[in-house]
Amino acid sequence: MASNRFQDKIAKQLHEIPLSVLDLAPVVEGSTPSDAFKNSLDLARHAEKLGYLRYWFAEHHNMPAVASSATSVVIGHIASGTSTIRVGSGGIMLPNHPPLVIAEQFGTLESLHPGRIDLGLGRAPGSDMLTTRALRRDLRSGEDFPAQLDELRTYFDPSLGNGSAHVQAIPGEGLNVPIWLLGSSGFSAQLAAELGLPFAFAAHFAPDYTVQAMQIYHNYFKPSNVLDEPYAMIGLNVVVADTDEEANRLFTTQQQSFLNLIRGGKPSLLKPPVENMDDIWSPFEKQTLENQMRLSAIGSIDTVKDKLQAVLNMTKADEIMVNGSVFDHSARLYSYELLKKAAEMQ
């Protein structure tokens, strides 16, 4: 029977937890993926100087505004251009790849950048069904995610297998590449708890299941050789500016992107901010989007600090990973700078 570990856990204060960055290598109107990668490296170096713990990229495909499709390659580029910040995936969509290939890729990254590589794993396609067919060929492959995960973990640590002869991941075998399970529902929370792995929840687009997933993870967690206690990270949309009004204006770039998704439109490059979203969305669309993004922290330093603490009180997360897709790169850099100031306030 599950414990009440989640209920008993005391929520941490914002200044007590690490902050990390989720980067989709956004491609804005008037720019190219090459520009996006230059901006990502600039932001990663900025985040490293500010004291952010991790810098992760997400695997998406067939999306013009997201340049991080070849996630392992981008991770290597960013890790080579930084020196201390952890770099990883948030995440690699494991059913899109043979586990051996991922073990070799991340074994290579860990060999090149020892002690700095994270491997976050998801089971969604990261794209539409047509693209999924092009990636996976066998559309049933997402159903055997636990088996794929076991295979991948065994490449890094053969002792997890049955002791029989196995294919070796070289580089990879014997290396300590931390594996995280990512989720937007209870499935990965349950699996991470069962295996005693760290868990990251995508609250930036799935707020409805956030608390439920965190409860499942904490209450069913089993200690492992990886973790003695649960360790949960939460992904949030965060945009900080000098005023609430300016932050909300900057956030309209991301709102327009989500609006296009719920309308079923063709993916496009990120659009510049607008002064008033009411000129673009219907009342129903506004309600839908505001509900889906209700855990987002948008505003001045004080506003964002209060909102993030409220989310921590609700989720009892141990770390926050921030997604901040801002059209103007300098404003994006400034947002992460202000966020760090907000987090350091007591």
C-alpha positions as CSV (number, residue, x, y, z in Angstrom):
1,M,0.0,0.0,0.0
2,A,1.3,3.5,-0.9
3,S,2.6,5.8,1.9
4,N,1.6,9.4,2.5
5,R,5.1,10.5,1.6
6,F,3.8,13.3,-0.6
7,Q,1.4,14.6,2.0
8,D,4.1,14.5,4.7
9,K,6.7,16.2,2.6
10,I,7.4,19.9,3.4
11,A,7.5,22.1,0.4
12,K,10.8,23.8,-0.2
13,Q,11.3,27.5,-0.5
14,L,12.2,28.9,-3.9
15,H,15.6,30.0,-2.8
16,E,16.4,26.5,-1.7
17,I,16.0,24.7,-5.0
18,P,18.0,24.6,-8.2
19,L,16.8,26.2,-11.4
20,S,17.4,24.7,-14.8
21,V,16.7,25.6,-18.4
22,L,14.6,23.8,-21.0
23,D,15.5,25.0,-24.5
24,L,13.6,24.1,-27.6
25,A,16.2,26.0,-29.8
26,P,13.3,28.2,-30.9
27,V,13.4,29.5,-34.5
28,V,11.6,32.9,-34.7
29,E,10.2,34.6,-37.8
30,G,13.0,36.1,-39.9
31,S,15.7,33.7,-38.5
32,T,17.1,30.2,-39.3
33,P,18.0,27.1,-37.2
34,S,21.6,28.3,-37.4
35,D,20.6,31.5,-35.6
36,A,18.7,29.4,-33.0
37,F,21.8,27.3,-32.2
38,K,23.9,30.5,-31.8
39,N,21.3,31.9,-29.4
40,S,21.1,28.6,-27.5
41,L,24.9,28.6,-26.9
42,D,24.7,32.2,-25.8
43,L,21.9,31.5,-23.4
44,A,23.6,28.4,-22.1
45,R,26.7,30.4,-21.3
46,H,24.6,33.1,-19.7
47,A,22.7,30.5,-17.6
48,E,26.0,28.9,-16.5
49,K,27.3,32.2,-15.3
50,L,24.1,32.9,-13.4
51,G,24.3,29.5,-11.6
52,Y,21.6,27.4,-13.4
53,L,22.1,23.7,-12.8
54,R,21.0,22.1,-16.1
55,Y,20.5,23.0,-19.7
56,W,18.2,20.5,-21.5
57,F,16.9,20.2,-25.0
58,A,13.7,18.5,-26.1
59,E,13.3,16.2,-29.1
60,H,10.6,17.4,-31.5
61,H,10.2,16.7,-35.2
62,N,8.6,18.3,-38.2
63,M,8.1,21.6,-36.2
64,P,9.7,24.6,-38.0
65,A,10.0,26.6,-34.7
66,V,11.9,23.8,-32.9
67,A,15.5,23.2,-34.1
68,S,16.5,20.6,-31.5
69,S,15.4,17.5,-33.5
70,A,18.9,16.0,-33.5
71,T,19.0,16.3,-29.8
72,S,22.2,14.5,-29.1
73,V,24.1,16.6,-31.6
74,V,22.9,19.8,-30.1
75,I,23.7,18.6,-26.6
76,G,27.3,18.0,-27.7
77,H,27.5,21.4,-29.2
78,I,26.3,23.2,-26.1
79,A,28.4,21.0,-23.7
80,S,31.5,21.9,-25.8
81,G,30.8,25.6,-25.5
82,T,30.3,25.5,-21.7
83,S,32.3,24.2,-18.8
84,T,30.3,23.5,-15.7
85,I,26.5,23.4,-16.4
86,R,24.9,20.0,-16.9
87,V,23.6,19.4,-20.4
88,G,21.1,16.9,-21.4
89,S,17.8,15.9,-22.9
90,G,14.4,16.8,-21.8
91,G,13.9,14.5,-23.4
92,I,14.9,11.9,-25.9
93,M,11.8,10.1,-27.1
94,L,13.1,6.6,-26.6
95,P,10.6,4.7,-28.8
96,N,11.9,6.8,-31.8
97,H,15.4,5.1,-31.4
98,P,17.0,1.7,-30.8
99,P,18.1,1.8,-27.2
100,L,21.7,0.8,-28.2
101,V,22.0,3.9,-30.4
102,I,21.0,6.1,-27.4
103,A,23.4,4.3,-25.1
104,E,26.2,4.9,-27.6
105,Q,25.3,8.5,-28.2
106,F,25.1,9.4,-24.5
107,G,28.1,7.2,-23.7
108,T,30.0,9.3,-26.2
109,L,28.7,12.6,-24.8
110,E,29.6,11.4,-21.2
111,S,33.1,10.4,-22.4
112,L,33.6,13.8,-24.0
113,H,32.1,15.8,-21.0
114,P,32.5,13.6,-17.9
115,G,30.0,14.2,-15.1
116,R,28.0,16.8,-17.1
117,I,25.5,14.8,-19.2
118,D,21.9,13.9,-18.3
119,L,19.6,11.6,-20.2
120,G,15.9,12.4,-19.8
121,L,13.6,10.0,-21.5
122,G,10.0,10.3,-22.8
123,R,7.7,7.9,-24.6
124,A,5.7,10.3,-26.8
125,P,6.5,10.7,-30.5
126,G,7.4,14.4,-30.2
127,S,5.5,15.0,-33.4
128,D,2.4,14.2,-35.5
129,M,1.4,10.7,-36.6
130,L,2.8,11.0,-40.1
131,T,6.2,12.0,-38.8
132,T,5.9,9.3,-36.1
133,R,5.5,6.7,-38.9
134,A,8.6,8.1,-40.6
135,L,10.5,7.9,-37.4
136,R,9.3,4.6,-35.8
137,R,8.0,2.5,-38.8
138,D,6.4,0.3,-36.2
139,L,3.8,2.5,-34.5
140,R,3.4,-0.1,-31.7
141,S,6.9,0.6,-30.4
142,G,5.7,3.2,-27.8
143,E,3.9,0.4,-26.0
144,D,7.0,-1.4,-24.9
145,F,8.7,1.7,-23.3
146,P,9.5,-0.1,-20.0
147,A,11.2,-2.9,-21.9
148,Q,13.2,-0.4,-24.0
149,L,14.2,1.4,-20.8
150,D,15.4,-1.9,-19.3
151,E,17.4,-2.6,-22.4
152,L,19.0,0.9,-22.4
153,R,19.8,0.8,-18.7
154,T,21.5,-2.6,-19.1
155,Y,23.8,-1.2,-21.8
156,F,25.1,1.2,-19.2
157,D,25.1,-1.3,-16.3
158,P,25.2,-5.0,-17.4
159,S,24.6,-6.1,-13.9
160,L,20.9,-5.1,-14.4
161,G,20.5,-7.8,-17.0
162,N,20.2,-11.6,-16.6
163,G,23.9,-12.2,-16.7
164,S,23.9,-13.7,-20.2
165,A,26.0,-12.5,-23.1
166,H,25.0,-9.1,-24.3
167,V,25.8,-6.5,-27.0
168,Q,28.1,-3.9,-25.6
169,A,27.6,-0.1,-25.9
170,I,31.0,1.3,-26.5
171,P,31.3,4.1,-25.3
172,G,28.5,3.6,-22.8
173,E,29.1,0.5,-20.7
174,G,30.2,1.3,-17.2
175,L,29.5,5.0,-17.4
176,N,27.3,6.9,-15.0
177,V,24.8,8.8,-17.1
178,P,21.9,9.8,-14.9
179,I,18.6,8.7,-16.4
180,W,15.4,10.7,-15.8
181,L,11.9,9.7,-16.7
182,L,9.8,12.5,-18.1
183,G,6.0,12.6,-18.2
184,S,2.8,14.5,-18.7
185,S,0.6,11.8,-17.0
186,G,0.8,9.2,-14.3
187,F,2.5,6.5,-16.4
188,S,6.1,7.7,-16.2
189,A,5.5,8.8,-12.6
190,Q,4.6,5.3,-11.6
191,L,7.5,3.8,-13.5
192,A,10.0,6.2,-12.1
193,A,8.8,5.4,-8.6
194,E,9.0,1.7,-9.2
195,L,12.6,1.9,-10.5
196,G,13.7,4.6,-8.0
197,L,14.7,7.1,-10.7
198,P,14.4,10.9,-10.8
199,F,11.2,12.2,-12.4
200,A,10.4,15.3,-14.3
201,F,6.8,16.4,-15.0
202,A,5.8,18.6,-18.0
203,A,3.5,21.1,-16.1
204,H,4.2,23.7,-18.8
205,F,1.7,22.0,-21.0
206,A,-0.1,19.4,-18.8
207,P,-1.2,21.2,-15.6
208,D,-4.3,19.0,-15.0
209,Y,-2.2,16.0,-14.0
210,T,0.6,17.7,-12.2
211,V,-0.3,17.1,-8.6
212,Q,-1.7,13.7,-9.3
213,A,1.6,12.6,-11.0
214,M,3.7,14.1,-8.1
215,Q,1.6,12.2,-5.6
216,I,2.0,8.9,-7.4
217,Y,5.7,9.4,-7.7
218,H,6.3,10.2,-4.1
219,N,3.9,7.8,-2.6
220,Y,5.0,4.7,-4.6
221,F,8.7,5.5,-4.7
222,K,11.1,2.6,-4.0
223,P,14.7,3.4,-3.0
224,S,17.3,2.3,-5.5
225,N,21.0,2.4,-6.1
226,V,20.3,5.7,-7.9
227,L,18.2,7.5,-5.2
228,D,17.4,6.9,-1.6
229,E,14.5,9.4,-1.7
230,P,12.3,10.7,-4.4
231,Y,13.6,13.6,-6.5
232,A,11.1,15.4,-8.7
233,M,11.5,18.3,-11.1
234,I,8.7,20.3,-12.6
235,G,8.8,22.1,-16.0
236,L,7.1,25.5,-16.1
237,N,6.7,28.4,-18.6
238,V,8.3,31.4,-17.0
239,V,8.8,34.9,-18.5
240,V,10.2,37.7,-16.3
241,A,10.5,41.4,-17.2
242,D,10.7,44.7,-15.4
243,T,6.9,45.0,-15.3
244,D,4.0,42.6,-15.4
245,E,2.7,44.3,-18.5
246,E,6.0,43.8,-20.4
247,A,6.3,40.1,-19.3
248,N,2.7,39.4,-20.4
249,R,3.4,41.1,-23.8
250,L,6.5,38.9,-24.3
251,F,4.5,35.8,-23.4
252,T,2.1,36.4,-26.3
253,T,4.7,34.8,-28.5
254,Q,4.2,31.5,-26.7
255,Q,0.5,32.0,-26.4
256,Q,0.3,32.4,-30.2
257,S,2.2,29.2,-30.7
258,F,-0.1,27.3,-28.3
259,L,-3.2,28.9,-30.0
260,N,-2.0,27.6,-33.4
261,L,-1.7,24.1,-31.9
262,I,-5.2,24.0,-30.5
263,R,-6.6,25.3,-33.8
264,G,-4.9,22.4,-35.6
265,G,-2.9,24.8,-37.8
266,K,0.3,23.9,-39.6
267,P,3.3,24.5,-37.3
268,S,5.1,27.7,-38.0
269,L,8.0,29.9,-36.8
270,L,7.6,31.7,-33.6
271,K,5.8,35.0,-34.0
272,P,6.7,38.4,-32.5
273,P,4.7,39.5,-29.5
274,V,1.4,41.4,-29.8
275,E,-0.1,44.1,-27.7
276,N,-3.5,42.4,-27.2
277,M,-4.3,38.7,-27.6
278,D,-8.0,39.5,-27.5
279,D,-7.6,40.7,-31.1
280,I,-6.5,37.1,-32.0
281,W,-8.3,34.5,-29.9
282,S,-12.0,33.9,-29.3
283,P,-13.3,33.9,-25.7
284,F,-13.4,30.1,-25.8
285,E,-9.8,29.8,-27.0
286,K,-8.7,32.3,-24.4
287,Q,-10.3,30.2,-21.6
288,T,-8.8,27.0,-23.0
289,L,-5.3,28.4,-23.3
290,E,-5.3,30.2,-19.9
291,N,-6.4,26.9,-18.3
292,Q,-3.7,24.9,-20.1
293,M,-1.0,27.5,-19.1
294,R,-2.3,28.3,-15.7
295,L,0.8,27.2,-13.9
296,S,3.0,29.6,-15.9
297,A,4.8,32.3,-14.0
298,I,4.7,35.5,-16.0
299,G,5.5,39.0,-14.7
300,S,7.9,41.1,-12.7
301,I,10.3,39.7,-10.2
302,D,7.9,39.9,-7.3
303,T,5.0,38.4,-9.3
304,V,7.0,35.5,-10.5
305,K,8.6,34.8,-7.1
306,D,5.1,34.5,-5.5
307,K,3.7,32.4,-8.4
308,L,6.7,29.9,-8.3
309,Q,6.4,29.6,-4.6
310,A,2.7,28.8,-4.9
311,V,3.5,26.1,-7.4
312,L,6.2,24.7,-5.2
313,N,3.8,24.6,-2.3
314,M,1.3,22.7,-4.5
315,T,3.7,20.2,-6.2
316,K,6.5,19.9,-3.6
317,A,9.1,19.8,-6.4
318,D,12.8,19.6,-5.7
319,E,13.8,21.6,-8.9
320,I,12.2,23.8,-11.5
321,M,13.1,23.6,-15.2
322,V,12.1,26.8,-17.0
323,N,10.8,27.1,-20.6
324,G,10.9,30.7,-21.7
325,S,10.3,31.1,-25.5
326,V,10.7,34.8,-25.9
327,F,10.9,36.3,-29.5
328,D,13.7,38.8,-28.8
329,H,16.9,37.1,-27.7
330,S,18.1,39.9,-25.5
331,A,14.8,39.9,-23.7
332,R,15.1,36.2,-23.3
333,L,18.5,36.5,-21.7
334,Y,17.2,39.3,-19.4
335,S,14.2,37.1,-18.4
336,Y,16.5,34.3,-17.1
337,E,18.7,37.0,-15.3
338,L,15.6,38.4,-13.5
339,L,14.4,34.9,-12.7
340,K,17.6,34.1,-10.9
341,K,17.3,37.3,-8.9
342,A,13.7,36.4,-8.0
343,A,14.8,32.9,-6.9
344,E,17.5,34.3,-4.6
345,M,15.2,36.6,-2.7
346,Q,14.3,35.4,0.8
